[in-house]
Amino acid sequence: MRNGVFVVGLDIGTTKVCVVIGEVNEHGILEITGVGTVPSTGLRKGAVVNIEATLSAVSQAIEAAEMMSGCEIHDCWTGIGGSHIEGINSRGVVAVNGKNRDTREIGTDEIERVMEAAKAVLIPMDRKVLEVIAQNYIVDGQRGISNPLNMIGVRLEAEVHIITCSMTGAQNLVKCVNRAGFKVNDLILQTLAAGRAVLTPEEKDLGVVLVDLGGGTTNVLVYLGGAPYSISTIPAGGVQVTSDISLIKTISFETAEKIKLEAGCCWEPFLEADDEIIVPGVGGRKPQVIPRSHILEMIRPRMEETLKLVNEKLDKLSLSRPLGGGIVLTGGGAKLSGVAELAASVFNLPVRVGIPLPVGGLVEEYRNPAYATAVGLMLEGYDRELKKGVVQPGESREQRSGSMPWNKLIKWFRQEFF
């Protein structure tokens, strides 16, 4: 077992549980050293419906990632999503007392007070606040300030986006992970994590829509001016596409999923005229050879319907500026051939498939839109641990336990005698 600093992202989805382990190497750089994925059956549309099935999948996925990484983990940063997630925009206002009353310089106390004022909204007792994200600060009417610290002013305002979730939904998720033998450091919104992994700062500043095409739900996150502006969930995903194939071709769900992944397409120009696939027979019947275009005719309507529902959500938003960053598709559904071209025809905006940005380590394993959320959870967890001072880049557990002098002695010995 290695003794490095490990940060673990755990993505519990409707169709799969995905784990990504990151380790800080000797140069202080975070690298991905372990990835584990197993099928999931314990969630439906983002909510836990079977605790035993969920904790079993969590245990198996983490064990697979541990074996690949060669380490043993005890805690993780866990993602949460689903139709119970809600977001609201709020504003807070405070007078600036300042560190110096003569200059009225804005300090950390004023920033904390204005954030508390912005959070003072009525939240039902059955809901939990996940995130409070500052969108914009306003000092004496001057907008567009990202950090007002040390500025001089009389009136400080903050516009924030408050993300809430179902209290019981969060508790059930934490219970599954705890019963599997692991501690949940914190719950992080899955869409925020995916955005952390696949979006660039330039896209966030221009205005971009992240569409996470999951198995049970499609989650939508709108960035405007570099900060989250709106979140929403469409209760449709890849499971519905697979169900359509299963029902129409009278085959098992597992076989339909395999056909979707291997031969699925939702953009006709990508098909060759003579493309054919073999559909296995059921109950002793002979396999069928059908044109691949038949599968497209089953997949495209459902995908188009889902994307149009997303577009309807966007049309209802009163955006102050156009979405210059376009649309970014991620999640398992983004791997479907032709989905970006179909989305471009629906949204009339530039569209790209969001693949996790380079981190290092097992590049081939995680550079896949299906791993965007898990990679983002790991990155977000690492950022939060750095802010809290829990870990330092390059710090090892041996150093934290007080054995650093021995490490220096060993290093000196090697330099002198080898």
LOKOLDO-628833 format. One line per field, with one value per residue (C-alpha): residue number from 1; residue in three letters; x, y, z. Coordinates in pm, 1 decimal. Layout:
num: NUM/...;
residu: ALA/...;
xx: X/...;
yy: Y/...;
zz: Z/...;
//
This chain:
num: 1/2/3/4/5/6/7/8/9/10/11/12/13/14/15/16/17/18/19/20/21/22/23/24/25/26/27/28/29/30/31/32/33/34/35/36/37/38/39/40/41/42/43/44/45/46/47/48/49/50/51/52/53/54/55/56/57/58/59/60/61/62/63/64/65/66/67/68/69/70/71/72/73/74/75/76/77/78/79/80/81/82/83/84/85/86/87/88/89/90/91/92/93/94/95/96/97/98/99/100/101/102/103/104/105/106/107/108/109/110/111/112/113/114/115/116/117/118/119/120/121/122/123/124/125/126/127/128/129/130/131/132/133/134/135/136/137/138/139/140/141/142/143/144/145/146/147/148/149/150/151/152/153/154/155/156/157/158/159/160/161/162/163/164/165/166/167/168/169/170/171/172/173/174/175/176/177/178/179/180/181/182/183/184/185/186/187/188/189/190/191/192/193/194/195/196/197/198/199/200/201/202/203/204/205/206/207/208/209/210/211/212/213/214/215/216/217/218/219/220/221/222/223/224/225/226/227/228/229/230/231/232/233/234/235/236/237/238/239/240/241/242/243/244/245/246/247/248/249/250/251/252/253/254/255/256/257/258/259/260/261/262/263/264/265/266/267/268/269/270/271/272/273/274/275/276/277/278/279/280/281/282/283/284/285/286/287/288/289/290/291/292/293/294/295/296/297/298/299/300/301/302/303/304/305/306/307/308/309/310/311/312/313/314/315/316/317/318/319/320/321/322/323/324/325/326/327/328/329/330/331/332/333/334/335/336/337/338/339/340/341/342/343/344/345/346/347/348/349/350/351/352/353/354/355/356/357/358/359/360/361/362/363/364/365/366/367/368/369/370/371/372/373/374/375/376/377/378/379/380/381/382/383/384/385/386/387/388/389/390/391/392/393/394/395/396/397/398/399/400/401/402/403/404/405/406/407/408/409/410/411/412/413/414/415/416/417/418;
residu: MET/ARG/ASN/GLY/VAL/PHE/VAL/VAL/GLY/LEU/ASP/ILE/GLY/THR/THR/LYS/VAL/CYS/VAL/VAL/ILE/GLY/GLU/VAL/ASN/GLU/HIS/GLY/ILE/LEU/GLU/ILE/THR/GLY/VAL/GLY/THR/VAL/PRO/SER/THR/GLY/LEU/ARG/LYS/GLY/ALA/VAL/VAL/ASN/ILE/GLU/ALA/THR/LEU/SER/ALA/VAL/SER/GLN/ALA/ILE/GLU/ALA/ALA/GLU/MET/MET/SER/GLY/CYS/GLU/ILE/HIS/ASP/CYS/TRP/THR/GLY/ILE/GLY/GLY/SER/HIS/ILE/GLU/GLY/ILE/ASN/SER/ARG/GLY/VAL/VAL/ALA/VAL/ASN/GLY/LYS/ASN/ARG/ASP/THR/ARG/GLU/ILE/GLY/THR/ASP/GLU/ILE/GLU/ARG/VAL/MET/GLU/ALA/ALA/LYS/ALA/VAL/LEU/ILE/PRO/MET/ASP/ARG/LYS/VAL/LEU/GLU/VAL/ILE/ALA/GLN/ASN/TYR/ILE/VAL/ASP/GLY/GLN/ARG/GLY/ILE/SER/ASN/PRO/LEU/ASN/MET/ILE/GLY/VAL/ARG/LEU/GLU/ALA/GLU/VAL/HIS/ILE/ILE/THR/CYS/SER/MET/THR/GLY/ALA/GLN/ASN/LEU/VAL/LYS/CYS/VAL/ASN/ARG/ALA/GLY/PHE/LYS/VAL/ASN/ASP/LEU/ILE/LEU/GLN/THR/LEU/ALA/ALA/GLY/ARG/ALA/VAL/LEU/THR/PRO/GLU/GLU/LYS/ASP/LEU/GLY/VAL/VAL/LEU/VAL/ASP/LEU/GLY/GLY/GLY/THR/THR/ASN/VAL/LEU/VAL/TYR/LEU/GLY/GLY/ALA/PRO/TYR/SER/ILE/SER/THR/ILE/PRO/ALA/GLY/GLY/VAL/GLN/VAL/THR/SER/ASP/ILE/SER/LEU/ILE/LYS/THR/ILE/SER/PHE/GLU/THR/ALA/GLU/LYS/ILE/LYS/LEU/GLU/ALA/GLY/CYS/CYS/TRP/GLU/PRO/PHE/LEU/GLU/ALA/ASP/ASP/GLU/ILE/ILE/VAL/PRO/GLY/VAL/GLY/GLY/ARG/LYS/PRO/GLN/VAL/ILE/PRO/ARG/SER/HIS/ILE/LEU/GLU/MET/ILE/ARG/PRO/ARG/MET/GLU/GLU/THR/LEU/LYS/LEU/VAL/ASN/GLU/LYS/LEU/ASP/LYS/LEU/SER/LEU/SER/ARG/PRO/LEU/GLY/GLY/GLY/ILE/VAL/LEU/THR/GLY/GLY/GLY/ALA/LYS/LEU/SER/GLY/VAL/ALA/GLU/LEU/ALA/ALA/SER/VAL/PHE/ASN/LEU/PRO/VAL/ARG/VAL/GLY/ILE/PRO/LEU/PRO/VAL/GLY/GLY/LEU/VAL/GLU/GLU/TYR/ARG/ASN/PRO/ALA/TYR/ALA/THR/ALA/VAL/GLY/LEU/MET/LEU/GLU/GLY/TYR/ASP/ARG/GLU/LEU/LYS/LYS/GLY/VAL/VAL/GLN/PRO/GLY/GLU/SER/ARG/GLU/GLN/ARG/SER/GLY/SER/MET/PRO/TRP/ASN/LYS/LEU/ILE/LYS/TRP/PHE/ARG/GLN/GLU/PHE/PHE;
xx: 0.0/121.4/105.7/16.8/-266.6/-578.4/-896.7/-1193.0/-1493.6/-1800.3/-2073.6/-2385.0/-2609.1/-2922.8/-2740.3/-2385.5/-2171.3/-1840.8/-1537.7/-1225.8/-922.3/-675.1/-331.5/-88.6/246.3/593.5/584.8/262.5/50.0/-287.6/-306.5/-581.1/-457.1/-774.3/-1112.9/-1397.4/-1739.5/-2020.4/-2387.2/-2636.3/-2993.9/-3062.8/-3155.9/-3443.6/-3430.8/-3155.4/-3328.7/-3239.7/-3509.3/-3306.9/-3046.6/-2901.7/-2846.7/-2692.2/-2446.0/-2344.9/-2268.9/-2077.1/-1862.8/-1783.9/-1695.4/-1465.2/-1299.9/-1231.0/-1078.8/-868.9/-727.6/-629.2/-478.3/-310.1/-440.0/-703.3/-950.6/-1181.9/-1366.9/-1502.7/-1675.2/-2016.5/-2236.3/-2608.9/-2861.6/-3210.1/-3547.9/-3552.5/-3272.0/-3386.8/-3206.3/-3314.5/-3149.8/-3132.2/-2978.8/-2839.9/-2753.2/-2541.8/-2388.2/-2008.9/-1861.8/-1514.0/-1184.2/-1126.5/-1437.1/-1273.5/-1202.5/-1487.5/-1273.6/-1459.1/-1322.5/-1401.4/-1660.6/-1868.5/-1846.2/-1959.8/-2246.2/-2373.6/-2363.1/-2563.0/-2814.1/-2846.8/-2908.4/-3192.9/-3471.4/-3751.5/-3638.0/-3890.4/-3799.7/-3778.5/-3507.2/-3130.8/-2907.1/-2632.7/-2451.8/-2462.0/-2264.7/-2183.1/-2276.5/-2192.0/-2104.3/-2224.6/-2043.2/-2230.9/-2419.6/-2113.2/-2189.6/-1972.2/-1734.0/-1608.1/-1423.1/-1494.9/-1227.6/-1034.7/-1250.7/-1393.3/-1766.5/-2073.6/-2320.1/-2234.4/-2474.3/-2437.7/-2633.4/-2618.6/-2754.4/-2886.6/-2908.1/-3125.5/-3212.6/-3452.7/-3342.0/-3443.9/-3283.0/-2951.9/-2979.0/-3051.5/-2752.4/-2517.1/-2656.4/-2576.3/-2214.8/-2170.6/-2311.6/-2070.6/-1793.5/-1693.5/-1727.3/-1893.0/-1685.5/-1964.5/-2239.1/-2170.5/-2420.1/-2338.8/-2392.4/-2157.7/-1895.8/-1936.6/-1898.2/-1579.1/-1438.4/-1541.5/-1603.5/-1337.7/-1338.2/-1389.9/-1708.1/-1844.3/-1777.3/-1940.7/-2244.4/-2278.2/-2531.4/-2409.0/-2645.5/-2565.5/-2733.0/-2765.1/-2939.4/-3251.5/-3246.8/-3103.9/-2957.3/-2913.4/-2683.4/-2663.7/-2353.2/-2372.4/-2091.1/-1874.4/-2124.2/-2419.7/-2744.0/-3000.4/-3032.5/-3309.6/-3379.6/-3562.1/-3705.4/-3579.4/-3250.7/-3074.4/-3289.7/-3591.7/-3395.2/-3292.9/-3651.5/-3779.3/-3537.3/-3623.9/-4000.2/-3996.9/-3755.3/-3887.5/-3542.8/-3406.1/-3309.3/-2944.0/-2931.7/-3098.9/-2841.3/-2557.5/-2704.9/-2749.9/-2388.0/-2234.3/-2458.2/-2667.9/-2677.7/-2911.0/-2784.1/-2867.3/-2571.9/-2338.7/-2485.0/-2371.2/-2637.9/-2539.5/-2488.0/-2650.9/-2660.3/-2756.3/-3037.7/-3020.7/-3329.5/-3531.6/-3679.1/-3500.9/-3591.2/-3326.5/-3124.4/-3240.6/-3024.4/-3168.2/-3044.0/-2875.4/-3113.6/-3392.8/-3208.4/-3169.3/-3546.3/-3594.7/-3323.9/-3355.7/-3718.0/-3650.4/-3322.8/-3480.7/-3772.0/-3534.2/-3327.8/-3643.2/-3754.2/-3417.4/-3463.2/-3805.8/-3644.0/-3388.0/-3656.2/-3826.6/-3512.3/-3476.1/-3108.9/-2936.6/-2693.9/-2667.8/-2506.0/-2175.5/-2028.5/-2303.3/-2404.9/-2176.4/-2306.4/-2166.7/-2267.1/-2309.0/-2565.4/-2309.3/-2119.5/-2405.2/-2296.4/-2445.5/-2586.1/-2389.0/-2516.2/-2874.7/-2839.7/-2704.1/-3014.8/-3241.3/-3067.8/-2928.0/-2613.9/-2258.6/-2245.4/-1955.5/-1917.5/-1765.5/-1471.8/-1292.4/-1005.6/-653.9/-563.9/-287.9/-252.7/-483.2/-563.7/-734.5/-951.8/-1112.1/-1113.1/-1472.7/-1792.3/-1937.0/-1666.1/-1713.4/-1906.7/-1675.2/-1364.6/-1528.9/-1616.6/-1253.7/-1130.5/-1388.2/-1306.4/-935.3/-1001.5/-1205.0/-941.8/-678.5/-894.5/-949.6/-578.4/-651.6/-384.6/-104.7/10.6/275.9/221.0/217.2/58.0/405.9/484.1/155.2/229.7/565.4/810.2/938.9/1289.1/1337.8/1243.0/1501.9/1766.3/1688.7/1700.3/2040.2/2175.4/2074.9/2228.1/2556.8/2611.9/2421.6;
yy: 0.0/350.3/630.5/928.9/1179.1/1029.0/1209.3/999.2/1096.8/871.0/909.9/705.2/708.5/536.7/290.9/283.3/360.5/518.4/580.7/781.7/788.7/1075.7/1076.7/1364.2/1252.9/1346.1/1667.1/1785.5/1707.7/1533.2/1221.7/965.7/624.2/420.0/391.7/155.2/114.5/-133.0/-144.9/17.0/-88.4/83.8/429.0/556.4/906.4/1001.4/885.1/576.5/308.9/7.6/67.9/-284.4/-281.8/64.7/-10.1/-333.2/-143.7/123.0/-141.9/-320.2/-0.2/126.6/-214.5/-219.3/129.6/33.3/-270.1/-57.7/215.7/-15.8/178.9/155.6/440.2/534.9/849.1/1004.3/1304.4/1188.8/1334.1/1395.4/1470.4/1393.2/1559.6/1667.4/1919.4/2281.4/2610.9/2967.7/3304.7/3541.3/3875.7/4016.9/4374.8/4509.3/4838.0/4847.5/4911.3/4838.5/4755.8/5132.9/5345.8/5642.5/5454.8/5197.0/4922.0/4594.2/4306.3/3938.1/4019.5/4221.9/3945.6/3687.0/3912.1/3979.9/3606.8/3534.1/3802.5/3648.0/3304.8/3440.4/3291.0/3060.4/2699.7/2422.6/2202.1/1893.3/2045.3/2081.9/2358.1/2201.1/2502.1/2881.1/3016.4/3384.4/3496.5/3863.1/4135.0/4496.0/4780.7/5112.7/5018.8/4897.5/4550.1/4269.0/4246.2/3892.5/3964.8/4286.4/4225.1/4545.5/4762.3/5085.8/5138.4/5211.8/4946.8/4586.8/4355.3/3991.1/3791.2/3420.4/3091.6/2862.8/2490.8/2269.7/1899.5/1669.1/1607.0/1240.2/1191.9/1318.8/1109.7/788.7/849.1/908.5/603.0/380.3/497.4/473.6/120.8/25.0/122.5/466.2/819.7/1090.0/1407.4/1607.9/1588.2/1780.0/1848.2/1611.4/1872.1/2118.4/1846.3/1758.9/2126.0/2141.1/1857.1/1953.0/2328.6/2592.6/2932.5/3104.2/2904.9/2988.3/3358.9/3363.2/3170.4/2797.7/2519.8/2188.7/1903.2/1586.2/1298.4/1039.6/706.3/808.4/1187.5/1466.4/1743.0/2096.4/2362.9/2713.6/2926.4/3300.5/3543.6/3268.3/3149.5/2907.4/3080.5/2801.0/2427.3/2194.1/1825.0/1643.7/1306.2/1123.5/962.0/671.7/412.1/522.7/483.1/130.3/45.6/157.9/-76.8/-361.8/-325.2/-273.5/-558.2/-783.9/-844.7/-825.2/-490.7/-600.5/-696.5/-369.4/-173.9/-357.8/-283.7/83.8/116.8/-74.9/19.9/312.2/633.0/932.6/1118.5/959.9/1101.7/894.5/567.4/372.8/238.6/-123.7/-103.3/-402.0/-545.1/-881.9/-885.7/-1202.9/-1423.2/-1486.0/-1818.0/-2023.6/-1795.9/-1730.6/-1406.2/-1129.6/-924.4/-573.5/-243.7/-20.2/255.4/70.6/130.8/498.0/521.8/401.9/614.2/949.4/1035.2/977.1/1171.9/1453.8/1467.5/1494.4/1769.3/1964.3/1947.8/2096.0/2368.1/2452.0/2499.4/2737.0/2937.0/3010.9/3171.3/3546.8/3553.6/3892.9/3787.5/3521.3/3187.3/3245.9/2922.8/2714.0/2368.5/2107.0/1748.8/1506.8/1188.7/840.7/956.3/1191.3/886.8/809.7/861.4/1174.7/1321.3/1646.2/1698.0/1627.1/1871.8/2141.3/2108.9/2143.2/2431.2/2624.2/2680.0/2542.6/2199.2/1987.6/1667.2/1735.8/1508.2/1555.2/1799.9/1652.7/1570.0/1313.0/946.7/692.6/909.7/642.7/531.8/861.4/1063.0/966.9/1174.8/898.4/973.0/1351.0/1363.1/1128.1/1315.0/1646.4/1518.5/1424.1/1765.0/1957.0/1751.9/1821.1/2195.6/2197.8/2005.1/2255.4/2549.6/2394.6/2319.6/1950.5/1856.8/2034.0/1950.0/1683.3/1618.7/1250.9/1073.8/997.2/1367.5/1444.3/1179.1/1338.4/1112.9/1384.7/1399.1/1031.0/1108.0/1386.9/1153.5/884.0/1139.1/1270.8/915.3/831.7/1149.8/1094.5/723.4/621.2;
zz: 0.0/-81.0/174.0/-46.4/-17.8/-175.2/-283.0/-392.3/-603.6/-578.1/-841.3/-761.4/-1066.9/-1188.4/-1413.4/-1272.6/-969.8/-1065.9/-842.5/-926.8/-695.7/-722.5/-560.9/-510.3/-650.5/-525.9/-732.7/-569.9/-876.0/-850.8/-1069.9/-1123.3/-1014.6/-982.0/-1155.0/-1070.4/-1232.6/-1161.9/-1271.6/-1035.4/-969.4/-636.5/-768.5/-973.1/-1124.5/-881.8/-562.4/-356.7/-384.5/-266.3/3.3/-3.6/-380.7/-365.2/-84.7/-258.2/-581.2/-387.2/-216.3/-542.6/-730.4/-455.3/-423.3/-798.8/-784.3/-479.5/-659.8/-958.7/-742.4/-492.6/-193.3/77.7/113.2/397.7/287.3/-29.6/-183.4/-298.8/-572.3/-538.9/-811.8/-932.1/-968.1/-600.8/-661.6/-679.6/-726.0/-646.5/-701.6/-404.9/-306.8/16.2/114.8/406.4/508.0/506.9/852.6/726.2/887.8/902.3/950.9/779.6/456.9/482.8/336.0/274.4/479.1/519.8/788.2/538.9/279.2/533.6/650.5/298.3/218.5/534.0/433.6/86.4/241.5/454.7/243.3/349.7/304.9/388.0/684.2/463.6/244.6/290.5/153.2/-58.1/-199.2/-176.7/-471.8/-517.7/-868.6/-846.8/-594.8/-620.0/-442.2/-432.8/-749.9/-939.2/-1072.9/-1204.8/-909.3/-849.9/-523.0/-327.6/-61.7/28.8/-196.9/-53.2/-40.5/169.5/45.0/-42.2/-225.6/-323.3/-577.9/-501.1/-629.7/-354.4/-432.7/-212.8/-203.5/-25.7/332.4/322.8/-17.9/116.2/433.3/241.0/13.6/306.1/485.3/185.0/172.8/550.8/562.0/285.9/530.0/403.3/535.7/324.0/349.4/188.9/-71.8/-393.2/-670.4/-955.6/-1227.1/-1056.5/-1035.0/-1402.6/-1490.2/-1283.9/-1495.0/-1849.7/-1871.7/-1928.9/-1749.6/-2085.4/-2152.0/-1806.2/-1857.8/-2201.5/-2081.1/-2134.0/-2078.1/-1940.9/-2029.3/-1834.4/-2019.1/-1742.7/-1722.4/-1531.7/-1560.3/-1772.6/-1557.9/-1688.7/-1544.5/-1691.7/-1629.9/-1686.2/-1615.6/-1471.0/-1206.3/-1195.0/-1289.5/-1312.3/-1253.5/-1365.2/-1414.0/-1693.5/-1578.4/-1886.6/-1978.5/-2140.3/-1965.5/-2169.7/-2493.0/-2397.0/-2294.7/-2634.6/-2813.8/-2576.3/-2626.0/-3002.6/-3077.1/-2794.4/-2647.0/-2294.2/-2145.0/-2118.0/-2486.4/-2585.8/-2382.1/-2556.9/-2900.2/-2807.6/-2696.9/-2986.5/-3279.0/-3157.2/-3360.1/-3370.6/-3678.1/-4014.0/-4218.5/-3998.8/-4128.0/-4430.8/-4664.1/-4603.6/-4224.4/-4055.3/-3703.7/-3556.9/-3300.3/-3085.3/-3078.5/-2761.3/-2652.5/-2914.6/-3205.3/-3468.5/-3458.1/-3690.8/-3922.1/-3950.8/-4099.7/-3846.9/-3957.2/-3770.8/-3444.0/-3535.1/-3586.4/-3227.6/-3066.1/-3240.9/-3144.1/-2773.7/-2774.2/-2973.2/-2729.1/-2432.6/-2595.3/-2684.8/-2320.4/-2223.9/-2484.9/-2340.4/-1998.2/-2149.4/-2332.4/-2000.3/-1855.4/-1877.5/-1970.6/-1973.6/-2248.1/-2520.6/-2445.4/-2622.6/-2486.4/-2647.1/-2525.7/-2368.4/-2352.6/-2098.5/-1915.6/-2059.0/-2315.1/-2471.0/-2603.4/-2844.3/-3204.2/-3361.2/-3039.5/-3074.7/-3429.8/-3320.5/-3030.4/-3261.5/-3479.6/-3174.2/-2991.7/-3291.6/-3085.5/-3099.1/-2934.9/-2817.7/-2616.4/-2275.6/-2195.5/-1860.5/-1896.9/-1854.3/-1495.5/-1537.0/-1453.8/-1619.1/-1918.3/-2128.1/-1837.5/-1739.0/-2065.2/-2123.7/-2075.9/-1857.2/-1598.3/-1597.8/-1269.7/-1079.5/-1197.5/-1106.0/-758.2/-703.0/-824.0/-620.1/-310.7/-356.3/-391.3/-70.0/123.3/10.4/119.5/461.2/495.4/548.1/294.1/112.7/-241.5/-216.7/153.4/244.4/535.9/670.6/676.0/852.9/1116.6/1205.0/1019.2/784.6/943.4/857.0/495.9/482.6/629.1/373.2/90.4/210.4/243.8/-113.5/-251.8/-68.4/-121.0/-439.9;
//
